[in-house]
Amino acid sequence: MLSVLMLFLIPVGGGIPAGVLLARTNGLAWPVTAGLYLISDVILAFAFEPILRLLVALGRKLPLLARVAAAMKVMMDRTAAHYGGVGAGPFTLVMIAFGVDPMTGRAAAMAAGHGFVAGWAIAIAGDMLYYAVIALTTLRLNAYFKDPNTTMLIVLGAMIVVPILVRRLKSAYFHKRPVW
């Protein structure tokens, strides 16, 4: 179980398919595997929160970090606009965590005024949805390919390519431009 947890702690999305396949190979039930992923998110919360708080405190004192924080706020507003509007309500914040990562979701929740528990609950909810999508996709694909390495490469490729395609299709649809 510890090796699955360690894979889930990898900050890049590749830990999910590898961890899910390792858990399945080791005979771990899906609720246990999902619980390990949840534990990895809680560990992330306690590891990342002090860094986030330090950056906020330094942003008040250092002009460069204040400008970075202002730029981040503009980026958060743009990201929130993609997920349902500039008003960053809980659903929008969950979708930010789902679409980007839990740290960005937590930063957006903090910018929207949510404290440690509520902010991380929102960020973790979005990340658990992301986990569910990737875990189910990984298990379904592995049933067809029977090779964990092939499955992981396909899932990792899809994790990179699908968001790009969605953005292009969305842009083409809303701006009436050619996709390519």
N, C-alpha and C positions, 0 to 999 in steps of 0.2 A: 504494500500500500504506500509505503514511503516513496518508492520510485515513481509511482503514478503522481503523487502529490508534487514531487520535485519537477516532473515534466509540466504540470499545470502552473508551476511558479515561473516558468520561462515567460518573459514579458512579451514575446512575440506569439502570434496565433498558432504557430507550429506545434506548440505543446499540447493543444487540445486533441488533434487527431492521434498523435503519438501516445498520449496518456490514455485515451479511450481504447485504443487497440491493445495497449499493454494491460490495462485493467481487464479487458475481455479475455486476453490470453491467460491472465492469472486467476480467472474465474470470479472476478468481483461483479456483484450485481450492479445494475445501472443506478439504483438509488445510492449505493455506497460511492460509486464513481462520481455522481453528481454532488454528493456530500463532500467529497475530497476537493472538487472544484470550488465549491462554496467556501471551504476552509482556506483554499489558496487565495480567494478574493478577500477574506477577512485578514489574512496575513498581509496581503498587499495594502489593505486599508491602514493597518497599524504601521507599516513601513513607509508608506507614501505621505500620510497626513502630516508628520513633522516637517517633511521637506516642503510640502505645499504651504504650511504655516510660516516656515522660515522665509520662503520666497515672498509671501505677502508682506511680512514684516520688513524685509529688505527693500521691497518695492516702495515702501513709504519713505525710505531714507536715501535710496540711490536713484538719481534721475534716470539712468539708463534702464534700470529694472522697472521704473514707473512707466517709461515709454513702452517697454516690452509688455507690461501688464495692460496698458491701454490698447496695444495692438491685439493682444489676446482677447480682450473684451470685444473688439470689433469682429475678430474671427469667430468668437462664440456666438455673437448675434447673427452672423451669416450662417453658421452651422445650424443654429436654432431655427432660422428661417427655412432651411431645407426640411426640417422635421415638424413643421406646423406653425411657424410664426415666431416673432421675436420674443413674445412673452414666454419665458422659459418656465412653463408649468411642469408638474411631475412627469406627464407623458412625454413631453418634448425632451426632458432631461434623460428619461429612460432610453429614448430613441437615440440620443447623442451617445450614451454609453454603449448601446447596441451597435451603432454605426461606426464609432471611432474606437474607443477603449474606455475601461472604467476610470482611469486617471483623468481623462478629459471630461468624462461624465461627472466625476467628483468636483473638478475645477469649475465646471459649468454650474453645478448645484451650489457650490460655495458662492459663486458670483451672483446666483439667484437668491442668496440669503439663507440657504439650508445649512444647518449645523452638521457636526460630525456624524451622528447616528442617522439622521434623515438623509443627509447628502450621500453617505455611503450606501444606505439602503436603496436609494434610487439608482446609484451607479452599479451596484451589485445586481439589482433586478435586470438592468439592461444587459449586463455581462452574462448573466445566467441564461437569458434568452438567446444570446449569441452562442453560448456554449451548447444549448439544446439543438440549435440549427446545425452547428458543425458536428456535434457528436452523432446526431441521427444520420446526417449525410455520410459521415465516415463509416458508420456501421452498415448502412445500406450498400454503399459502394464496395466495401470489403466483402460483402456477401456475394457480389458478382465477380470481383477480381481475385479473391482469395490470397492476395499478396499484399501485406501491410505496406511495403515500400511504394508500390504502385498506387495504392489507395491514398497514402499520405501525399504523394506528389500531385495527384489529381486534386485533392482537397486544397492543398496549399496553392496550387495554380489557380483554382477557382476563387480562393480567398483574395487573390490579387486581381484577377481578370474581371470577375463579375462586378465589383464596384465601379471599375472603369467603364465597363459596358453600360451599366445602369446610368451613370452620369452622362455618357455620350447620348444615349437614347433619350434621356430626360431633356437634355439640352436641345436635341434635334426636335423633339416633340413640342417643347414650349417656345422655341425660337424659330421653328420652321427652317432649320438648317439641315444640310445632309449629314448623316451619321458619320461618314468618313470623309 
